[in-house]
Amino acid sequence: MRKNIIKLLILSMLIFTVGCSSTKFYDRMDTNPQDIMRGENSNGIKAREYLEEVLKTPQGREIKAYKRNLFSADKKQNIFFYHTYYVFYKDGKFEHTLVYTATPDGSEHNGIWMLDADADIQSYTLLKYADNPWDMNELLGPDGESINLINTTQNIINRLDKNFKFSAVAGFRDLAWYNHVWMFFLAPPPILGYTSSMIYSINRDNCISALAETVEWNKIK
């Protein structure tokens, strides 16, 4: 019994500190003016309009993905605690960041795609023009592949159409297989068991799963 209680506490800590889903992020989002903007209804509309523009005029465009510390430069990453987002370029110059984000209390949406979230812009700018305090790294394919612009952009639009809700555990889906193994045995069944968490995450996203499940890598010829 005591072991199961310990396991339950550990699993609960993981669930509430995974990437953009942590309770700390929710608290900040409800009070920080820049984060309150994540709940605006226009975010999804603006994201769709921009993505459709990318598909209509793909010439000279490029997309990259980045992984960084979550709340600040001081909060180091681990396999659960990090943030991912896309960056779009045109003619070699920065255009927009794009992320799937949680939304503040009172928003009509429970999760939304958003262009140019404040922390994403800040961390990207500091990567390019400072000493990368957010510890940002570009994400590449298994063999170093770059991202396929057309297919990935279309995948994101398709994801928008599905209107996924935000979930604290969605990022678990994209952990390496060996992490799934130990988490399966760690989580006590049945209420908060690992399998239950995975079932709950169906048709839900956070910043980690939204990127990992829409990105498509260019094939190396």
Rosetta blueprint (number, residue, H / E / L):
1 M L
2 R H
3 K H
4 N H
5 I H
6 I H
7 K H
8 L H
9 L H
10 I H
11 L H
12 S H
13 M H
14 L H
15 I H
16 F L
17 T L
18 V L
19 G H
20 C H
21 S H
22 S L
23 T H
24 K H
25 F H
26 Y H
27 D H
28 R H
29 M H
30 D L
31 T L
32 N L
33 P H
34 Q H
35 D H
36 I H
37 M H
38 R H
39 G H
40 E L
41 N L
42 S H
43 N H
44 G H
45 I H
46 K H
47 A H
48 R H
49 E H
50 Y H
51 L H
52 E H
53 E H
54 V H
55 L H
56 K H
57 T L
58 P L
59 Q L
60 G L
61 R E
62 E E
63 I E
64 K E
65 A E
66 Y E
67 K E
68 R E
69 N L
70 L L
71 F L
72 S L
73 A L
74 D L
75 K L
76 K L
77 Q L
78 N L
79 I L
80 F L
81 F L
82 Y L
83 H E
84 T E
85 Y E
86 Y E
87 V E
88 F E
89 Y E
90 K E
91 D L
92 G L
93 K E
94 F E
95 E E
96 H E
97 T E
98 L E
99 V E
100 Y E
101 T E
102 A L
103 T L
104 P L
105 D L
106 G L
107 S L
108 E L
109 H L
110 N L
111 G L
112 I E
113 W E
114 M E
115 L E
116 D L
117 A L
118 D H
119 A H
120 D H
121 I H
122 Q H
123 S H
124 Y H
125 T H
126 L H
127 L H
128 K H
129 Y H
130 A L
131 D L
132 N L
133 P L
134 W L
135 D L
136 M L
137 N E
138 E E
139 L E
140 L L
141 G L
142 P L
143 D L
144 G L
145 E L
146 S L
147 I E
148 N L
149 L H
150 I H
151 N H
152 T H
153 T H
154 Q H
155 N H
156 I H
157 I H
158 N H
159 R H
160 L H
161 D H
162 K H
163 N L
164 F L
165 K E
166 F E
167 S L
168 A L
169 V L
170 A H
171 G H
172 F H
173 R H
174 D H
175 L L
176 A L
177 W H
178 Y H
179 N H
180 H H
181 V H
182 W H
183 M H
184 F H
185 F H
186 L H
187 A L
188 P L
189 P L
190 P L
191 I L
192 L L
193 G L
194 Y H
195 T H
196 S H
197 S H
198 M H
199 I H
200 Y H
201 S L
202 I L
203 N L
204 R E
205 D E
206 N L
207 C H
208 I H
209 S H
210 A H
211 L H
212 A H
213 E L
214 T L
215 V L
216 E L
217 W E
218 N L
219 K L
220 I L
221 K L
